[in-house]
C-alpha cells in the first residue's frame, strides 16, 4: 500500500478524442483542469489578453470610478486600506502607484496584525480622517465590514470597497462594493485575487485614456500577489500571471530585483514556484513578525540603497519567521501525536501560539496528516484561531454552522480564521468535530495524489514536454501535470543530500532510460523493489552544468 492515496482522474474515451486536433495527452490535461470545450483550448494555451474581461462588468464599478475621479480632480486625500499579507500589500502598492501617476494624493494604510488585526477598524479610520483623508478605498478586505462602514460615514468618510472574499448579507453600505463574488455580479470570472480586483479598478479608471502602459508596468505586482494568495491560475488570472511573469523576468521593479538577488534566484528564469515558496513568504514575513509597511515600501522605493536595506530586512524577518514556525510546528506536532491523530479533525490550543505563524503551522500539519487542522491562541476572554483544510471539508461552511459561537470569521474553504469568546471554545470544538465526522466519514484520510494520466515513459519522447509546457504557468487549480507509470525497472539508486534525505534513481522502461530524483524519500530506500509503479512530474534539472529533463518522483510502490 502506498503512503498516499493515488487518485487517477478519469480517462477520456476514444470518442472524446476523435474529433480533436490537439495531442491526446494535452486534451486529457485540459479536461482535467475543467477546459472541456474545444473552442477554449487555444485561448487557454495561449494565455493572452482574450482572457481579460471588461472591468465595468464588475458590480458598482461606475460608482467607484466616478467617486475616485472626483477625488482626483479636487485634490482630495485618498487612503488605500490594505491587508498585511502579500496579496494586500501588492494591491495597496498597485493602487497608490496608479493613483499617484494620475496626479492623486494617495497614501497607504496597512493595519498591524497583532495590534489591530485584519480588516477595517474604526480607530484606524478615525486617525485617517484626522489626517485629512476624505475617501478610503479598501483592497483585499472590507466585504464584511458593515458596522465599520456605518461608523466611517458618521465621520464624514466615503468608502469604496474592493475585495475578493465571499460577501456577507447584507453588503456594507459603502459608496461602491466591487467584488467579483457578489451574487449580482455580471463579471465572468469570480476568482481574481485582491490585487487582481485592484488592477481592474485601475484599468477602469484608465479606460480610453491612452495610459495603458501604466497598467503593463504594474503586472509584476499582480503576479506576486495573485500567486502568493494561491488564487486559481485559470481564466483571467492565467493572463495576468503569464504577463506578470514576463515583466518580472524581463525588468522587475527595484525592490523585487533586490529581493530576487537576496534570495539567490536566477533573474530571467523565475516561475510561479519561486513566488509561492521564496518571494511571497518574504513579503508575508514583514507582517508576520512586525509591520507589513516595510514590504510595501520595498515595492515602491526608487532608491537603490533603500531597496537593498529593505530586502535584507525582509530576508532577516523571513529567517526569524522560519525559526519561530519550526519551533511551534514541533511543539504542536508532538501534542497532536501524543493525543492521537486518528480524529477526522485535529485541534490544538495554546496560550503562546504566535498569531503570525499559526496559519503556516496549520497548513503544514493539514498537509502531513490530511485532515482539517485548527490552531487556537488562548486568551482570558477572547480566543483567536487559524485553520487549514482539505478539499473535502469547507471551513467557511463549517464556521457558518458555528456562527452563534463566534464573534467573527472569514477566509476561504481551505484557509480561514476566527475569533470567539473563550467560554464558547469547548462547544465550538465539539460542534466542529461532529461536522468533520459527518462530512469525512467516507473519505480516505491519507494525503492525496491526483494523477492526470497513466502513461508509458516512451510518451515523453520528442516535443511532448514542450507541448505540456503550454499549460504553464502552473499553480492552484492548474497544477504541474502528474503521471503514473507501471512496471518501471530500477537500474540504479543512490542517496542524495547531506543526510541522505533524498534519493537519486536511474530508471528504465523498455528502451527508455530516465534520471529521477525523489526529494525527502531517503527514508524509504529499504522499500524499493526491482520494479516500481511511480507517480511523478517532469522537471528541468538546472543545477547541473547543462539543463536536463528528469522525473521528479512524488511516490512509488512495488509493482504488482
N, C-alpha and C positions, 0 to 999 in steps of 0.2 A: 504493500500500500504506500502510495506517495505521501509526502509530508503535507502536500497541498491538494485541494480539490481541483482536479482538472476539468474544466467545463468547455467542451468543444462546441463552438457555435454551429448552428445548422448548415449543412451543405446546400449549395444551390443545385437545383436539378438541371439536367441537360437542356430541358425546355427553357428554363430561365436564362441559360447562357447562349442558346442557339442564335438568337437574333441580335446579339451584342457584338460590336466590332472591337471591343477592348479585350486585353489579355484576361482570360478567365480568373486568374488569381486576383487581379486588380478589381474585377467586378465583385468577387467574393468579399474583398476587403471593404469596398464601398458599401455593399449591402450590410455588412456587419456594423457599419457606422451610421446606418439609417438612410443612406443615399441609395434609394431603390428605383428612382425614375431615371431612365437613360438620358433624358433631357438635362438632368442635373450633373451628370458625370463630368462633362468637360469643364463646366463652371467651377465645380468643386476642385478638380485637379489643377486648374489654372490659378484659383485663389485670387482673382483680380477684382477690380472695383465694381464689377457687376453684382458682387455680393453685398454692396452697400445699399442702404435704403434712404429715402427722403427723410431728413431729420424732423420735418414738420408733421410726419405721421405719428410722432411721439405725443402723448397727451400733454396738453397745456403748453406746448412749445411756443405758439404765437404770443401767449400772455407773457411767458418768460422773456422772449426776445424783445418784446415791446418795453417791458419794465427795465431791462438792462440797458437798452438803447437810451431810454430817458435818463438813466443814471450816468451814462457815458457823456451825453450831451450837456448835462447840467453840472458835471464835475462832482457828483456825489461820491462819498467814500463807500466802497463795496468790500465786504468781508467774505472771503471764501472759507467756509467752515467745513473742515475735512475730518478724516479719521486717522488714527495713529498707525495703521498698517500700510503696506506697500501700495495697495490699491488707492487708499485715501490720500496718501502722501503724493503719489504721482498725479492724481486727479486735482488736488489742490494746486500743485505746481503748474499743471497744464492751464487751469483757468486763470490763475494770477498772471502767468506769462502771456496768455492770449488776450486777456482784457487790458493788460498794460500796453501791449502792442497796438491796441485800438485807441490808446490815449486815456484809458480808465485809471482811476485811483483805487487799485485793488490791493488788499492786504490779506495774508493768510491767518487762519486760526485753527490750530490743531490742539485738541484737548489733551491733558496729561492722563495717561492710562490709570495711574494709581490715585492721583488726587481728584480727578474729575470723572473718569470713566467714559464709556462710549456714548456718542451721540450728542444732540443739542442739550445744553444746560442753560437754565435761566440766568444763573450767576455770570456765566460767560457772555451771554447776550447783553446783560446789563453793563458789563465792562466795555463791550464793543460800542454800545450806544453812547457811553460817556466819552469814548474816543472820537465821536463824530460820525460813526457808521450809521447809514440810513437804510441800506439794503444788505441782506445776508443771503448768500447762495450756498446751499449745502451741497457737498459731494460725498457719495458713498455713505450717507446717513440721513436721518430725518423723517423717514417714511412712517414712523410710529409716534412722532413727537407732537401729539395733539395738544397737550397742555402747554408745552414749551412754545409752540407757535401762538397759542392764545395769549400767553404771557408776553411774547415779543410784540404782538400787536398793541398791547396796552402801553408798551414802552415807546411806541411810535416807529417800530422797525417793520419793514417789509421783508417777507421771507419767500424765497424761491427754493423749493426742494428738488434736488436731483439725486436719485438713488436707484439701486438695482435690486434691493431686497423685496421680499413679498410684502405687499401693502397690508395695512390694518384696515378694519372697517369701524367707523368711517375714516376717510382720509383726513390728515391735518388740514386746517382751514387756511392754508398758505395761498399767496397770490397765484402760484403755479406749482403743480406737483408732477414733475417729469420722471416717469418710471415706466420702463417697457413692460413690467409685470402687472400693471394696472389692468383690471378686467375690461375696461373700456378702451384699452389701447389698440390702435389700428396698426401699430408697428409690427412688421412681420417676423422680427427676431427678438426674442424675450431675454436672451442670455448675455447681454452686454455686461461687462464689469462696471464698477463705479466710474473708473477713468474713461470707459467707453461712452457712458451716458454724458459725462462732461465734454468729451470730444464732440458728440453730436450736438450739444448745446452751442459750442463754439462754431461748429460747422453751420448751424442755422443762423448764427449772428453774422457770419461771413458770406452768406448766400448771395450770389450775384455781385459780390463786392470786388472781385478781382484779386482777392488776397489769399487765394488757395495755397500759395507757397508757405504761408504761416502754418496751415494745418499739416502740411507734409513735414515740417520741421519739428512737430510735436509727437510724431508717431513712435519715437524711441520711448517716450513716457508711457504711451498707450500699451506698447508690447510688454514693458516691465510690469505695469500694474495688472494687466489682464492675465498674464501667465502666473504671476505671483499669487493672484487671488484664486487660482485654479478654476477659471471660467472655462466653459466648454469651447474647444477650438473647432467649432463648426460655424456655418453661416457667416455673418459679418465679422465675427471675431477672427475667422480664418484670414480674411483680407487684412484686417488691422494688424494681426500678429505677423503675417508674412511680410507686409510692407514695413512694419516696425523693425523686424529683424534685419532687413536690408539696410535701413538707416543706422541701426545700432552697430552693424558690422562695417559700414562704409565711413560714417563720420559721427560718432556718438558725441553728445554734449560733454563739456569739460569734466563735470563731476562723475558721470558714468565712465568716461575714459579712465579717470584716476581709480575708480572702483575696480574696473577690469584689470588694470595694471597691478593694483594691490593684491587682488585675488589670484594673480598669475594665470589669468585666462589668456587665450590666444586671440588677439583682436583680428577681426575679419572672419573668424571661424565659429562664432557664437551660435548656439542653438537654444531651444526652449529649456532644455535641462540645465543649462548654465544660469538661466534666470531662476528656475524653480529651486535649485539647490545651492546657488552661490550668491547671485546678485540680490534676489528677493529677500533671503534671510538677513543679509547685511542691512538692507533698508529697514526691515522689520525690527532688527536688533535695537535700533535707536529708541523706539517706543517701548520695547520690552524691558530695557534696562533703565532708561531715563526718560527724556522727552524726544518725541519724533521730529521736532523742529530742526535738529541738526541734519537729518536725512533730507528734509525739504530744502534747506539751504544748499546742500551739496548739489541738488538737482538744478538749481537756478544760478549758482555762482558763475561769474565771468572772470574770476581772479585765480590764476593757476596755483598760487601759494595756498589760498583758502581751500581750493578743491583738494589739494594734496593733504592738507591738515585734516579736513573733514573725512576724507576717505580713510585715512589712518585711524581716525577716531572711531569710525564705524567698524573697521577691522577689529579694533580692540574690544568694542562693545559686543561684537559678534562672538569673539573668543570667550568673553565673560558669560554671554548667554549660553554658549555651548557647555561651559563648565557647570553652570547652575542647572541647566537641563539634565545633564548626565547625573548629577548628584540626586536631583529629585526623581529622575527616572529609576535609578537603582533602588531608592528608598520605597517608592510606590510599588515597584515590581515585587520587591520582597514581601511587602504587606499583602499584595494580591495573591501571590503564590502560597503564602502561609495560610490564607483563608480559603484557598481553593479557587481555581479559575474555570470551573465547570458551569457556573451560572451563565445564563444567556446574556446577562448584562453585568458589567463589573463597575463597582463604585468604590472610591476611596476618599476619605475625608481627613483633613489635617489643618492645624492652625497656622503652619508655616509654609503652606504651598504658595509660591510666588505667582501672582496673577499673570505676570508677563510670560511665563513658560508653561503653565499647566495645560494650555491648549496643545502645545507641541508634544508634551509628555503623553497626553490622552491619545493623540494621533499615533504615536509610536506603539503604544500598548494595544490600541484597537487593531492596528495592522498585525502585531505579533500574535494576539490571541483570537483574532477575527470575531470580535464582539463589540457592541457599543461600550464605550468607557466614559464614565462620568467622574470628574475630579472636583472636589468641593473644598474651598478655603473657608474654614470655620470662623465665625465671628460671634461675639456675645449676643448680638441682636440680629445681625444680617449675615447670611452666608452667600458667597458668590461661587458659581460653578462654571466649568467649561466642559464640553462633551464632544466626542468624535464618534462616528458610527460607521456602519457597513451599509451597502446599498439596500439590503433587505429591511432596514429599520430607519424610518424617517423621524429624526429627532424633533423637528419643529411640530410635526403632527402629534408626537407623543407629549411634548411640553404643552401643546394646546389642550390636551385632555387633563393636564395637571394645572391649568391656568388659575384655578381657585386657590392653589397653594403658593403661587409665585407672585412676586412683585412685578417682574418683567422678564421677558425672554425674547430671543431673536436669533437670526442666523439662517442656515441652510439645512437641508435634510441630513447632511453628514457632518456638519460642524455648527455648533450652536453654543450660546451662553445664556446664563440666567442669574437672577438674584431672588432670594426668598427669605422670609423670617426664619430665624434659627429654630423656632418652635415647630415649624412645619416640615423640617428636614426628614424626620423618620417616616412621616406619612408620604412625603414625596418619593423617598427611596422605595417604599413598599409598592406604591402605585406604579412607578416606572418599571420596577422589576416584573410586576404582573403583566404589564403591557408587553414587555420583551418576551416573557414566557409564551404569551398568546401568539405574538407575531412571528416568533422564531422557532416555534415548536417543530416544524418540519424542515428546518434549514440545516444543512451540513456546515457546522461552525468550525471548519478548517479554512485557513487562508485560501482564497480562490485564485486560480489562474485561468483567465479567459483566453481561449485558444482560437485564433482566426481560422486556421485550416490545418488539416493533416496532409503532409506533403512528403515526397521523397526529396533527398538533398539535391538530386540532379535538376530539380525545377529551377534552382538559382543560377544555372549556367547562363552565359550570355548577358543581356542587359536587363534581366529581371529585377535586380536590385535597384538599378536606376529608375525603372518603372515604378517600383514600390515607393521610392523617394518622392514621387509626385504627390503623394498623400501628405508629406510634411508641410508645415511644421506639426509635430506630434505633441500631444498633451491630453488634458482632460477631454473625455468623450471621443478623442481621436488618438488612442494610444499607439505607441510603436507596435507594429504588427508582430504577433506571437504565433509561432508554428510548432507543430508536433511531428516528429519523425520516429518511426518504429524501427527496431532491429538495426541499430547503428553499432558498428564494431568499434571497440576501444583499442586503438593501436598503441597509444602511449598515454601515460598520466604522470603528472608531477605536481608537487605542492609549490605554490607561489606566495609571495608576501613575506614580511619579516617573521611572522609567527606561523607561516604555512596555512594561513586562513583562507587562501584561495586555491583553486585547482586549475591547472592547465591541461588540456587534452589535445591529442591528435585522434580524429575520428574518421571512420571510413564507412561508406555505404556503396556497394557496387564498385565502380571505378572512381568514385568521387572521394577525395580526402580533404578534410577541413581542420583548421586550427580552431580551438574553442577555449573559452575561459568560463569558470564558474565562480563568481565572486561570493565570498563568505560561505562556500560549500566545502571548505577544507576538512571540517569535522565529519564529513560523510564519505571520506575516501574508502573506508572499510566496506561500504555498501555497494561499491562499483563492481559490476559483473562484466564478463567479456562482451556481452551485447546489452545495450541500453535503449529504452524509449526516452527521448529527450524533448523537453519544451524549451524554446529559445527565441531570442530576437537575432536579427542580423545587425552587425555594427561594424564601423570602421575603427580599426586599432591605429590610433595616431601617435602612440608612444614609441613605436619602433622607428627606425631610420626612414622607412617608407610606409605609406598607408596601406593597410592590408584588411581585406574583408574577412571577418571571422564570426563564429557563433558565440552569442552570449547566453550561456545555459542558465535558465531560471529554476529548473528542477529536472530530476531524472528518476527513473525506476527501472529495475531489471526487466528485460524483455521477457514476454511470456514464452 
